[in-house]
Amino acid sequence: MTFRFVGRAVAIPQGLVRGVPRAGTDMAAYLAARLGAFGARVELAGPVTAEQVPNLLARTDVCIFPSLWENFPYVCLEAMAAGRGVIGSRAGGMPEMLDGGRAGLLIHPDNPREMASAMLRLLNDSALRLRLGQAARERVLTEYGADRIGALMEESYARAIARRKE
């Protein structure tokens, strides 16, 4: 089993993560120091291009997005569209995206034990992981497809124009 972190490794702000000795600590260095022998099980993929995302998702069983706040995270939709087991933050827009937990598990972003429990739950229960992945993919196709979003946008513009005419 490998844990893959995808994205730019940023400096950690002081106080955001317990145990960080000073502001500006490099995330990769921090993880390497904390993981010790387990470091061989962690891949820091760094930033990836849009073209690389499908291949990464095809090699992934569980995606976790413990964002403190994101209104409409595309990365969550990408994982859902790929039918992956998704664990999303209760903060921001992911509870709505994941249909209140019917298309993925929801966790509090500042609770490492809850994150670990959710990851282990999906990794150890392939039937649940597959069921949630299928529900997530279906949700993307029905609620976030071009036809649905186009119609919602058109309705929104029509309401705005009608209000402006009043």
C-alpha positions as CSV (number, residue, x, y, z in Angstrom):
1,M,0.0,0.0,0.0
2,T,1.3,3.4,-0.9
3,F,0.0,6.8,0.2
4,R,0.3,9.3,-2.6
5,F,0.2,13.1,-2.0
6,V,-0.5,15.0,-5.2
7,G,0.1,18.7,-5.5
8,R,2.6,21.4,-4.7
9,A,4.3,20.9,-1.3
10,V,3.9,24.2,0.4
11,A,5.5,25.6,3.5
12,I,3.3,25.0,6.5
13,P,2.0,28.1,8.4
14,Q,2.8,28.3,12.1
15,G,0.1,26.7,14.2
16,L,-1.7,24.9,11.4
17,V,-0.2,21.5,12.1
18,R,0.8,20.4,15.6
19,G,4.5,19.7,16.0
20,V,5.7,22.0,13.3
21,P,8.7,23.8,14.8
22,R,8.5,27.0,12.9
23,A,6.6,28.8,10.2
24,G,7.7,28.1,6.7
25,T,8.7,24.4,7.4
26,D,8.8,22.5,4.1
27,M,6.0,19.9,3.9
28,A,8.2,17.2,2.2
29,A,10.9,17.6,4.8
30,Y,8.4,17.6,7.7
31,L,6.7,14.4,6.4
32,A,10.1,12.6,5.8
33,A,11.1,13.4,9.4
34,R,7.8,12.3,10.9
35,L,7.4,9.1,8.9
36,G,10.8,7.6,9.5
37,A,10.7,3.9,8.3
38,F,7.2,4.4,6.9
39,G,8.5,7.0,4.4
40,A,9.0,4.2,1.8
41,R,5.2,3.9,1.7
42,V,4.6,7.6,0.9
43,E,5.0,9.1,-2.6
44,L,5.1,12.9,-2.9
45,A,4.0,13.2,-6.6
46,G,4.2,17.0,-6.7
47,P,2.1,19.0,-9.1
48,V,0.6,17.1,-12.0
49,T,-0.8,18.2,-15.4
50,A,-4.5,17.7,-16.3
51,E,-3.4,14.9,-18.7
52,Q,-1.8,13.0,-15.8
53,V,-4.9,13.0,-13.6
54,P,-6.8,10.1,-15.2
55,N,-3.7,7.8,-15.0
56,L,-3.2,8.7,-11.3
57,L,-6.9,8.1,-10.5
58,A,-6.8,4.7,-12.3
59,R,-4.0,3.7,-9.9
60,T,-5.9,4.9,-6.8
61,D,-8.4,3.2,-4.6
62,V,-9.2,6.0,-2.1
63,C,-9.0,9.8,-2.5
64,I,-9.1,12.0,0.6
65,F,-9.7,15.7,0.5
66,P,-9.4,17.1,4.1
67,S,-9.8,20.7,3.0
68,L,-10.4,23.3,5.7
69,W,-12.5,25.2,3.1
70,E,-13.2,24.8,-0.6
71,N,-16.5,25.8,-2.1
72,F,-16.4,23.7,-5.2
73,P,-13.3,21.5,-5.4
74,Y,-12.8,20.1,-8.9
75,V,-10.4,17.5,-7.6
76,C,-13.3,15.9,-5.7
77,L,-15.5,15.8,-8.8
78,E,-12.6,14.3,-10.8
79,A,-12.2,11.5,-8.2
80,M,-16.0,11.0,-8.2
81,A,-16.2,10.8,-12.0
82,A,-13.4,8.1,-11.9
83,G,-15.6,6.1,-9.5
84,R,-13.0,6.2,-6.7
85,G,-13.8,5.9,-3.0
86,V,-13.9,9.5,-1.8
87,I,-13.4,10.9,1.6
88,G,-14.3,14.6,1.7
89,S,-14.2,17.3,4.3
90,R,-17.4,18.4,6.1
91,A,-16.2,21.9,5.6
92,G,-17.0,23.8,2.3
93,G,-18.9,22.3,-0.6
94,M,-18.0,18.6,-0.4
95,P,-20.9,17.5,1.7
96,E,-23.3,18.7,-1.0
97,M,-21.1,17.2,-3.8
98,L,-21.0,13.8,-1.9
99,D,-24.8,14.0,-1.4
100,G,-24.5,14.2,2.4
101,G,-22.3,11.1,2.6
102,R,-24.3,8.9,0.2
103,A,-21.6,9.2,-2.5
104,G,-18.5,9.2,-0.2
105,L,-17.5,9.5,3.4
106,L,-17.4,12.8,5.2
107,I,-14.8,13.7,7.8
108,H,-13.9,16.7,10.0
109,P,-10.7,18.2,8.4
110,D,-9.0,18.8,11.7
111,N,-9.5,15.3,13.1
112,P,-6.6,12.9,12.1
113,R,-8.2,9.9,13.9
114,E,-11.4,10.3,12.0
115,M,-9.4,10.6,8.7
116,A,-7.5,7.5,9.5
117,S,-10.6,5.6,10.5
118,A,-12.4,6.6,7.2
119,M,-9.3,5.6,5.1
120,L,-9.1,2.2,6.9
121,R,-12.8,1.7,6.5
122,L,-12.7,2.1,2.7
123,L,-9.4,0.2,2.3
124,N,-10.7,-2.7,4.3
125,D,-14.2,-2.8,2.8
126,S,-13.9,-3.1,-1.0
127,A,-17.7,-3.6,-1.4
128,L,-18.4,-0.3,0.4
129,R,-15.6,1.4,-1.5
130,L,-17.0,0.2,-4.9
131,R,-20.6,1.1,-3.9
132,L,-19.6,4.6,-2.9
133,G,-17.5,5.0,-6.0
134,Q,-20.4,4.0,-8.2
135,A,-22.7,6.3,-6.4
136,A,-20.2,9.1,-6.8
137,R,-19.8,8.5,-10.5
138,E,-23.6,8.4,-11.0
139,R,-23.9,11.7,-9.1
140,V,-21.4,13.4,-11.3
141,L,-23.1,12.2,-14.4
142,T,-26.6,13.2,-13.3
143,E,-25.9,16.4,-11.2
144,Y,-22.8,17.8,-12.7
145,G,-23.0,16.9,-16.4
146,A,-23.0,19.6,-19.1
147,D,-26.7,19.3,-19.8
148,R,-27.7,19.7,-16.2
149,I,-25.2,22.5,-15.4
150,G,-26.1,24.3,-18.7
151,A,-29.8,24.2,-17.9
152,L,-29.2,25.5,-14.4
153,M,-27.0,28.4,-15.7
154,E,-29.6,29.3,-18.3
155,E,-32.3,29.4,-15.6
156,S,-30.1,31.5,-13.4
157,Y,-29.4,34.1,-16.2
158,A,-33.2,34.2,-17.1
159,R,-34.1,35.0,-13.4
160,A,-31.4,37.7,-13.3
161,I,-32.6,39.3,-16.5
162,A,-36.2,39.2,-15.3
163,R,-35.3,40.8,-12.0
164,R,-33.3,43.5,-13.8
165,K,-36.4,44.3,-16.1
166,E,-38.6,44.8,-13.0
